Amino acid sequence: MSRATSTATTTVSTVVIFLLAINLRPAVTSLGAALPDISVAGNLVAAVLVALPLWAIGLGGWATPWLANRVGTYRTVAAALGALVLSLGGRVLGGSAQLLIGTALTCLAIAVLGTILPLLARGSAAFTFGLGLGSTAGALVTPAVVLSSSWQVALGLWAAVALLALYVWQLTPGEFAAPQPASGTTPAFALTIHFGLISTVTFLVMGWLPGILRDAGVPATTAGGCLALSMAMGLPMMLLVPGWTRRWRNQTLLVVALATPNAIGVTGLLVAPAAAPWVWAAATGTGMGSLAFALTTISLRSKDSSLSLSAVVQGVGYVIAGFGVLACGWLHTYTGAWRTPLLLVLAVLIGQVASGHAAVTSRTLASLVPRPLSVRRPLFVRRQDDVPEVGV
């Protein structure tokens, strides 16, 4: 292959990965940013809406290897993007039932993309940058569109981004092999609990931060901006933490260090949310580095079956997080305040540290994992085997 051709294919792979990754979070962060303005979402519906993405993503992640093995990875990605376009547009066309069903279908599509994309990205920075930028855009753009138009337009516009990704993907050729059986077993129990608790905190921030601040008297635009800042602070952490995970000898210390910013941010939201909302938002965003740590640990712990381990940890972990988020939402509905839910989040952070310590010190606990999703490297993807995978 000539140098010009190699450069062209690298450029194509970067664009494709970026466009796919940017669709993994706006459906969730835009929902959190617009939630206080969604007229069809009462307190209970709002609580379910925040928890629903976690359950859908968990279940969708489990089903992805089965689907890709039968129709091929290329068609699976195309089908997921098509479903994302339809569900993002359809969930704003009716009442609470359509919103709930559409959100569930949206997150199932996201789960499929999020499970396959690490294989295609192979550690490419286009993936992590697209993931972070999508999170930030969903949080930043949505409140402005709500103010200028409606919550329906603010949520529905992300279907256009998914449609663009589908168009580009259909122009991109690739050959994909059938999944191969996993070899050996890997420790999964503690890491699954750790990932589930991390995801609980992460999705609570994306789903409830604007509501917490607005209930404390913070203007709607400021609350939306705080969510955008929180998502943006997570982007450099997603780039830096994988390297720290490889280099730090004391992994427990790293677990504690990554959980500390979240503890600061949540404590601030509990004690004085309106006093320094930008500080609390920045702290909770920095704490999202814990997610990068868990995902990197998946890759480093078992390179020959990392996607299998990822299916277990993310599939079960997201379901656990769904119940945690729903519990916090129920407590808010029952008490009418945020004090008790935020105290629960602090308890979750303690559990996050404890499970993280167990995950990095355990070497004997093993769990059966499903068959991994393997890919024959397409021509348009540059191989980067020395970079750990980062998933959803």
N, C-alpha and C positions, 0 to 999 in steps of 0.2 A: 504494500500500500504506500503511495507517495505521501510526502509530508503534507501537501495541500489537501489530499483526501483525508488524511488523519486529522488535520485541524478542523476540516468541515464536519466530520462525524463527531468529534468532541464537542463542537459548538451545538450541533443538533441534540446530542445527549443532554447537554447542560440545559438547553431550553425546555426539552421535554420533561426532564426531572423537575425543573423549577415549576412548570405549569401544573404538573400533577400535585406537587407538594403544596402549592399555594391553596389548593382546594381542600386540604385536610382539616382546617380549623375555622374558617369564616362562618360556616353554618352554625357552629357552637358559640363562638365569641360574639357574633352578631345577635344571636338569640339572647345572650346575657345582657348585651348593651341595650337591647330594645325591650327587654322583659317588663320593666315598669310601665311601658306605654302600650303594651299589647292588651287591647280591650277584652279579648276573649279568654285571657289567662287570669283566672282567679288565683287565690293563694295556693289551693291544692293543685290546680293545673300547673301553676308555676313551679311548684316543688317537683312534680313529675317531669316537667320539661327539662329541669336541670339534671335529674338523675337518668332520664331516658337515654341520652346519648351514650352513657357509659355501658348500660346493658346492651344496647344495640351494637356498639363497637366491639364489645366482648364476644357476643354471639357471632357477629359477622366475621371476626378474626378466626374463630374456630372453623367456620364453613369454607373459608377461602381456599385452602389446599384441596379440598374435595372438589370444589367448583373448577378450579384451574386444571386439575388432573383430567377433567372430563371434556372441557371445551377449549382448553388452552389458555395460557396466560394472557396472550394478546387480546383474545376475545373477551376474557374476563374483565380486563381493565376497561375495554370499550363499553361493555355492558354496565359496569359500575359507574362510569362517567355519564352514560345515558340515563341511568336511574337517578343519578345525582341531579342532573338538569331537570328532570320531570318532577322529582320530589321537592326540590327547592322552590320551583315555581308553583307546584300544587298545594303546598302547605299553607299558603297565604290566601287561598281563594275561598275559604269557608270559615267555620267556627272553630271551637276548641277541639272537636274530634278530628277535623282535617289537619289542624296544627300538630296534634299529637302523632297521628299516623304518618304525616309527611315528615316530621322530625325523625321518627323511627326509621323510615325508609332512607332518609338522607344519611343517617349515621351508619346504617348497614352498608350503604355504598362507600362511605368513607372508610369503614373497617376493611373492606376488600382492597381499596387503594393503599391503605396504610400498611397492610400485611405484605403486599407485593412490592411496594416501592423500595424498601431497603435493598431488595435483591437487585433492582435495576440501578439504584444509585451507587451501590458499592462504596459508601463513604463519601460520596461527592458533596461538597459544600453547597451545591445548588439545592440539595434536599433540605438541609437544616435551615438555610437562608429562606427558602420558600415556605417552610413550615412556620418559621417565626414571623415572616412578613405577612403571611395569611392571617395568623392570629392577631397581629397588630392592626391590620387593615380592617378586619371584621369588627374590632372594638372601636376603632377611631372613626371610620366612615359612617357606620350605622347610625349613631346618634344625630349626626348632622343631617342625614337623609330623613330621619324621623321628623326632625324639626321643620325641614323644608317641604316634606311631602307626607308620608304616612309610614307606619310600621310595616305595612304590606310591601311597599316599594323597597324599604330598607332591607328586608329579609329576602325578597325575591330577586333583587339585582345580582345576587351571587350566582344565580343560575347562568348568567351570561359568562362568568369566568369559567364555570364548568363546561359550558358549550364551546368556548375557545379551546380549552384543553382537549376536549373530545375531537375537535376538528384537527388539531395538530397531531394527536395520537393516531388518527386514521391515516395520516400521511407518513407515519413512521413505521418502517418494516422491522420485523424481528422474528427470530426462530427460538422456540421455547421447548425444552425437554419436559417429559413427564416427571412428576415427583419421584424421588428415590427414597428407599427406607432409611430411617435414622439408624445410626450405629451407636451403641452404648446408652448409658443413662447419665443424667446430670442432676445436681442438686436443684430443687425447684421450690420446695414448700416455703421456706423463709423468704426467698426472693419474691415469690408470688404475693405473700402477705405484704412485704415491703412495697412492691409496686402498687398493690391495691390501695394502701394507705396514702402513698404519694399522689396517686390519681384522684383520691377523694379530695385532698387539699387543692390540687391543681384545678379540678373542675368546679369546686366551690368558689374559687377565686374568679374563674371565668363566668360563672353563672350568677353569683350573688354580690360581687364587689360593688357594682353600680347601685344596686338596691340598698345595700348597707349604708353607703355614703349618702344617697338621696334621702333615706329615712332620718339621717343625722342632720339634714339641712343643707347638704352640699348641692349646688346647682347641677342640673342634669348634664349640661355640657362638660362641667368639671368632672363629674362622676364618670362620664364616658371617656374623657381624656385620661383619667386615672387608670381605667381598665386598659387603654391602649398603652400607657406607660408600663403597666405591669407585664403585658405581653411582650413589649419591646425589650424589657430588661431580661426576659428569659432567653432572647436570641443569642447574645454573647455567651451566656452560660451553656447553651447547647453546643457552642463551638469550642469552649474551653474545657468543660468538665471531662469529656472523653480522654483528653491528654492527662489531666490530673488523676483520673482513675487508673491509668496505666503506671503513673510515676509515684504516687503516694504509697509509701510502705505501710503506714498506719491507716487502713481503710476505715476503721471505726471512727477515727478522728475526722476523716473526710465526710462520713455520714452525718456526724454532729455539726460540722461546719456548714454543710449545705442545708440542714434543717434550721439552723439558727436564724437566718433572715426571715423565714416564714413565721417563726415564733415571735420575732420582733413585730412584724407587720400585723399579725393576728392580735397580739396584745394591744397594739395601738388602736386597731379597729374596735376592740372591746372596751378600752378605757376612754379614749377620746378620738373618735373617728373623724370629726370635723376639724380637729386642731391641726393636723398635718397630713391630709389625705394623700398628697403626692409622695410623702415619705413612706407611708404604709403601703401604697401601691408599688413603689420601687422595691421595697423589702420583699413583698410577696412574689413579685416577678423574679427577683434574684433567687428566691428559694426554689424556683422551678428547675434549678440545676440538679436537684435531687432526681428528677425524671430522667435527665441525661445520664446520671450516674447509674440508675437501675438498668437502663437500656444498654449502656456500654458494658455493664457487668454481664448481661446476657450473652453478648458476643464473645467476651474474653473468657468466660467460664467454660464454654464448650463450642469451639469454633466449627467442629465437624457437624454439629446439629443445632446451631444457634437459632435457626428459624423455628425448629421444633420447640426448643425451650421458649422462644419468644411467643409461640402460639399458646403455650400453657400459661406463662406468666402474664401475658397481656389479656388473654381470654378470660381467665379466672379473676385476675386482678381488677379488670374493668367492671366485672359483675360485682365484686366485693365493694368497689368504690361506688357503684350505683346505689347500693343499700346505704352506704355511709352518707352520701349526698341526700338521699331521700329522707334519712333520719334527721339530718340538719334542717331540711325544709319543713318537715312535719313539726319539729320543735319550734320553728319560727311561727308556723301557723297556729300552733297550740298556745304559745306564750304571747304572741303578738309583739315580740321583741327579738333582738339579735344576741342578747347576752348569753343565753343557754346554748344556742348553736355554736357560738364562738368558743365557749368553754369546751364544748365537745371537740372542736377542731384542735384546740391545744392538747387535749387527750390523745387525739389521733396522731399528732406530731410526736408525742412521747412514744406511742406504739411504733411510729415510723423509725425512730432511732433504735428502739429495741430490736425490731425485726431486721433492720439494716445491719446491726452488729451481728445478729445470728446468720444473716446471709453471707457476710464476708468472712466469717470464721468457720462455718460448717463446711466440711468436706466429705461427709459420709452419707448424709440424707439424700436419697435418690428418688426420683419420680419418673414414671413412664411418660414419654412424650409422644405426640402423634407424628406421623410421617412429615418430613419437611418439604417445603416447596422449593425445588431446585430449578435453576435456569441455565440453559446453555447461553454463554455470553454472546449477545447480539453484536453486530458490527458497530452499532452506533454508541456503545457504552465502553468507556475506558476502564480497564481493570485497575482496582486499587485494593488489593488484598490486605495491605498492611494497615488499613484504616478500619476501626470497628464500626459495625452497622449501628445506625440510629433509627428507631422505628417511631410509631405514633405515640 
